[in-house]
Amino acid sequence: MTKNPVIIGLVLYGITMLLFFGVYYFFANANYWDTSMKINAFGLTFIYGITAFISTYRLRKGTRITYPQAFKQSFVTLFVGGFLSMASMFLFLNYVDTSARDLLNYQYIQTELNNLEEAYQKQKIDAAHHKDSNVVVDLEKSYKEAKEAREIALKEKRNYFSLEFLGKLFGGILLFYLLLSIIIAAFLKNKKRYE
């Protein structure tokens, strides 16, 4: 097998797209958003972490590597897989199947509204026992504003898969890649830089 991080990143991209289209074809129903988030939060995080670790471990096998070499191997693997996946999902959801994008957007906002309602009901019980009556007034005001903002987003059919939104999301993902690569490189380096 190759030790080239770009090729390993391409394999990671392939795995990601298989999962994306698997969820798209088999779970595009009333739980499409929830299923997608569970796969992203748990499945892909685990797959990306293990792949970066194995990629760097294989580079190290039979030789000695420095911290920069280990970091580069891990980060390039993650970046290639993640960037290509994000770009492909953007293109697919915005140009190939916009109805899937609209369904995901709608379900996202509905999930936000449900979570807001649950949090409001819990805080309402706590606020009722509070001595200060302003707490209830503040809670009602913040709840109303948050609910109106989400309802406006629903009416506007806001696109949470736009280039701007996904760009910001990918910035956060890059931070995850950076931190993961720092940890993996620190753990797997076995040679000092100037040795």
DASUL-V903969 format. One record per backbone hydrogen bond with DSSP energy under -0.5 kcal/mol. NH is the residue of the N-H (numbers start at 1). CO is the residue of the C=O. E is the energy in kcal/mol with one decimal. If there is no record, write none. Layout:
[[NH:CO:E] [NH:CO:E]]
This chain:
[[8:4:-2.1] [9:5:-2.2] [10:6:-2.0] [11:7:-1.9] [12:8:-2.3] [13:9:-2.3] [14:10:-2.2] [15:11:-2.3] [16:12:-2.4] [17:13:-2.5] [18:14:-2.1] [19:15:-2.2] [20:16:-2.6] [21:17:-2.7] [22:18:-2.0] [23:19:-2.5] [24:20:-2.3] [25:21:-2.6] [26:22:-2.3] [27:23:-2.3] [28:24:-0.5] [29:27:-2.4] [32:29:-1.7] [35:31:-2.9] [36:32:-2.5] [37:33:-2.5] [38:34:-2.3] [39:35:-2.3] [40:36:-2.5] [41:37:-3.1] [42:38:-2.3] [43:38:-1.0] [44:39:-2.9] [45:40:-0.8] [46:42:-1.7] [47:43:-2.6] [48:44:-3.0] [49:45:-2.1] [50:46:-2.6] [51:47:-2.5] [52:48:-2.3] [53:49:-2.1] [54:50:-3.0] [55:51:-2.7] [56:52:-2.1] [57:53:-2.7] [58:54:-2.7] [59:55:-1.5] [60:56:-1.8] [61:57:-1.6] [63:60:-2.3] [70:66:-2.3] [71:67:-3.0] [72:68:-2.6] [73:69:-2.3] [74:70:-2.1] [75:71:-3.1] [76:72:-2.5] [77:73:-1.5] [78:74:-2.2] [79:75:-3.1] [80:76:-2.6] [81:77:-1.9] [82:78:-2.8] [83:79:-3.1] [84:80:-1.9] [85:81:-1.6] [86:82:-2.7] [87:83:-2.6] [88:84:-2.3] [89:85:-2.6] [90:86:-2.4] [91:87:-2.4] [92:88:-2.6] [93:89:-2.8] [94:90:-1.9] [95:91:-1.9] [96:91:-0.8] [96:92:-1.5] [97:92:-2.7] [100:97:-0.5] [101:97:-1.2] [102:98:-2.5] [103:99:-2.2] [104:100:-2.4] [105:101:-2.8] [106:102:-2.5] [107:103:-2.6] [108:104:-2.3] [109:105:-2.2] [110:106:-2.4] [111:107:-2.2] [112:108:-2.2] [113:109:-2.5] [114:110:-2.5] [115:111:-2.6] [116:112:-2.4] [117:113:-2.4] [118:114:-2.3] [119:115:-2.4] [120:116:-2.5] [121:117:-2.4] [122:118:-1.9] [123:119:-2.5] [124:120:-2.4] [125:121:-1.4] [126:122:-1.7] [127:123:-2.9] [128:124:-1.7] [129:125:-0.7] [129:126:-0.7] [130:127:-1.3] [133:131:-0.6] [135:132:-1.1] [137:133:-1.4] [138:134:-2.8] [139:135:-2.3] [140:136:-2.6] [141:137:-2.3] [142:138:-2.7] [143:139:-2.5] [144:140:-2.3] [145:141:-2.3] [146:142:-2.3] [147:143:-2.5] [148:144:-2.5] [149:145:-2.1] [150:146:-1.8] [151:147:-2.2] [152:148:-2.4] [153:149:-1.9] [154:150:-1.8] [155:151:-2.3] [156:152:-2.8] [157:153:-0.6] [157:154:-0.5] [158:153:-2.1] [160:158:-0.8] [162:159:-0.9] [166:162:-2.7] [167:163:-2.0] [168:164:-1.9] [169:165:-2.4] [170:166:-2.7] [171:167:-1.6] [172:168:-1.5] [173:169:-2.1] [174:170:-2.7] [175:171:-1.4] [176:172:-1.6] [177:173:-2.5] [178:174:-2.7] [179:175:-2.6] [180:176:-2.7] [181:177:-2.6] [182:178:-2.2] [183:179:-2.1] [184:180:-2.7] [185:181:-2.7] [186:182:-2.2] [187:183:-1.9] [188:184:-2.5] [189:185:-1.9] [190:65:-2.0] [191:65:-1.1] [195:192:-1.5]]
